Amino acid sequence: MDGTGIRIRSAAASEYPAIGELTHAAYTHDYDDLPANYRDELKHPEALADDFEFFVAEDEVSGELLGTIALLRPGHGDHGQIAEDELYFRLLATHPDARGRGIGVRLTEFALEQAAARGQRAVVLNSGPDMLGAHALYRKLGFTRRSEREGIIVLPDGREFELLTFVRELSA
């Protein structure tokens, strides 16, 4: 218990459908131009379970799932984009009904804590250019944008998408 009424723990595989619905609700609430294939991917965290470990933020009283984050498992380099001494996370999401409770901050801090516990030197994430609320959260927590690590990806529908990169170095 951390005084916020929120507990962060490893997700059970049986919770993947609920995690998918929560993530889909969070992302589609904020961004109305997500590609159809990505909206579908958001609903299926189990497809990433070999490479990512999912964690959930739950209400300590009701047990309700409030948010989620996926951390790249140690030894996985995300196709060479992530160094061995970096922790990469994605799919940070807070259910729209649970906004304003500091869940996004707490989950991001959890990622920083996990990186420190693993002896890693930095935390890395990618974000879309329209995710301005998320960018503000990352900057508030000490992340800086690293344009040298950014690029354009081509979506299945042929559209190009700029993938932004944010990094937070950990103190030695």
C-alpha positions in Angstrom: 0.0 0.0 0.0 1.4 3.4 -1.0 -1.1 5.8 0.5 -2.9 6.4 -2.8 -5.3 3.5 -2.6 -3.7 2.0 -5.7 -1.8 -1.3 -5.8 0.4 -2.2 -8.8 0.9 -5.9 -9.4 1.7 -8.4 -12.1 -1.3 -9.1 -14.3 -2.7 -12.6 -14.5 -3.2 -14.1 -18.0 -6.9 -14.4 -17.1 -7.0 -10.6 -16.9 -5.8 -10.0 -20.5 -9.3 -9.5 -21.9 -10.0 -6.9 -19.2 -6.6 -5.3 -19.8 -7.4 -5.1 -23.5 -10.7 -3.5 -22.9 -9.2 -1.0 -20.5 -6.4 -0.1 -22.9 -8.8 0.2 -25.9 -11.1 2.4 -23.8 -8.2 4.7 -22.7 -6.7 5.1 -26.2 -9.9 5.5 -28.1 -11.2 8.0 -25.6 -8.3 10.3 -26.3 -7.4 9.7 -29.9 -10.0 9.4 -32.6 -7.7 8.7 -35.6 -6.1 5.5 -34.5 -5.7 3.0 -37.3 -8.2 0.1 -37.2 -5.5 -2.5 -36.9 -4.0 -0.7 -33.9 -7.4 -0.3 -32.2 -7.8 -4.1 -32.6 -4.3 -4.8 -31.3 -5.1 -2.7 -28.1 -7.7 -5.3 -27.2 -5.3 -8.3 -27.4 -2.4 -7.9 -24.9 -1.9 -11.7 -25.0 -0.4 -11.3 -28.4 2.6 -9.4 -26.7 2.9 -11.7 -23.7 6.0 -13.5 -24.9 8.0 -10.2 -25.1 6.2 -8.0 -22.5 5.1 -8.4 -18.9 1.9 -6.7 -18.1 1.2 -4.9 -14.8 -2.1 -3.5 -13.5 -3.0 -0.7 -11.2 -6.0 -1.7 -9.1 -8.1 -0.1 -6.5 -7.0 -1.5 -3.2 -10.6 -1.6 -1.8 -12.7 -2.7 -4.8 -10.1 -4.6 -6.8 -11.2 -2.7 -9.9 -8.6 -2.4 -12.7 -7.7 1.2 -13.1 -4.7 1.2 -15.4 -2.0 -0.9 -17.0 1.5 -0.8 -18.4 3.6 -3.3 -20.4 7.3 -3.7 -19.7 9.7 -5.4 -22.2 11.0 -8.5 -20.6 14.7 -8.6 -19.8 16.8 -10.0 -22.7 14.4 -8.7 -25.3 15.8 -5.9 -27.4 12.7 -4.8 -29.4 14.4 -5.6 -32.7 17.6 -3.9 -31.7 16.0 -0.6 -30.8 16.4 -1.0 -27.0 19.8 -1.5 -25.4 20.4 -4.3 -22.8 20.7 -1.6 -20.1 17.4 0.1 -20.9 13.9 -0.7 -19.8 11.3 -0.2 -22.5 7.6 0.2 -21.8 4.5 0.7 -23.8 0.7 0.7 -23.6 0.5 2.9 -20.5 -3.2 3.3 -20.0 -5.6 4.7 -17.4 -9.3 3.9 -17.8 -11.2 7.1 -18.6 -13.4 6.7 -15.5 -10.3 6.6 -13.3 -8.5 9.7 -14.6 -7.3 12.3 -12.1 -6.1 9.8 -9.4 -2.4 9.9 -10.5 -2.5 6.4 -12.0 -0.5 7.3 -15.1 2.2 8.9 -12.9 2.3 5.9 -10.5 2.6 3.4 -13.3 5.4 5.4 -15.0 7.2 5.7 -11.6 6.7 1.9 -11.3 8.6 1.5 -14.6 11.4 3.7 -13.3 11.5 1.6 -10.1 11.7 -1.6 -12.0 14.5 -0.3 -14.2 16.5 0.7 -11.1 15.8 -2.7 -9.5 17.1 -4.4 -12.6 20.2 -2.3 -12.7 19.3 -0.6 -15.9 20.5 2.9 -16.8 17.5 4.3 -18.6 13.8 3.9 -19.4 12.6 4.3 -23.0 9.2 4.7 -24.6 7.6 5.6 -27.9 4.6 7.8 -28.4 2.6 9.2 -31.2 2.8 12.9 -32.1 -0.8 13.6 -31.0 -0.5 12.1 -27.5 0.2 15.6 -26.0 -1.2 14.7 -22.5 1.1 11.7 -22.3 4.1 13.9 -23.4 3.4 16.4 -20.6 3.4 13.5 -18.1 6.7 12.2 -19.4 8.3 15.6 -19.3 7.0 16.2 -15.8 8.7 12.9 -14.8 12.1 13.8 -16.3 11.9 12.2 -19.7 13.4 14.0 -22.7 12.6 13.5 -26.3 15.3 11.9 -28.4 14.8 12.7 -32.0 17.9 10.8 -33.0 16.0 7.6 -32.1 12.8 8.5 -33.9 11.5 7.4 -37.2 8.6 6.9 -39.5 6.7 3.7 -39.7 4.4 2.7 -42.4 1.0 1.4 -41.2 -0.8 -1.5 -42.8 -3.2 0.9 -44.4 -0.3 2.7 -46.1 -0.3 5.8 -43.9 3.0 7.0 -42.5 3.2 7.5 -38.7 5.9 9.4 -36.8 7.1 7.5 -33.8 8.5 9.8 -31.1 11.0 8.5 -28.5 11.3 9.6 -24.9 14.1 8.6 -22.5 14.7 9.1 -18.8 18.2 8.4 -17.6 18.4 7.0 -14.1 20.7 8.4 -11.5 23.8 6.4 -10.7 
